[in-house]
Amino acid sequence: MLGDENSIALLSKMMEMSTGRQKVIAHNIANANTPGYSRRELEFEDKLKEILSSGSLDDLHKLKGKVVLDESGAPRNDGNNINITEEMNEMSQNGVMFSLMQKAFKSKVGIIKSAIR
């Protein structure tokens, strides 16, 4: 199990990645009607899994999300592959995840504050 210091660092990094993902999703939504626009995603999960499986969070501070093109969706006649319903769903799910991580972070900090008192 992660110690408080490690879990706080992990939660902080996860909130950072979630914020980045929210920006990418918002950018997709803003370009939903831009001809030729390809959907973008923020990838970081594989690198995070690597860090976690190493047994040490020493490299956590180096974790950066990578914005990549997602050309898997069928493009419309104008070449744009944004599905606004899917983007709104992604934004909602990401928001819920951020909220859960934020609550866990606050809880961990509260425990530490309580121990200090």
TARA-V963452 format. One line per field, one symbol per residue. burial: + if it has 24 or more other ideal C-beta (glycine too) atoms within 12 Angstrom, else -. A space follows every 10 residues. Layout:
burial=???
This chain:
burial=------++++ ++++++++-+ ++-++--++- ------++++ ++-+---+-- ++----+--+ --+-+----+ ---------+ ++----+--+ +--+---+-- +---+--+-- -------
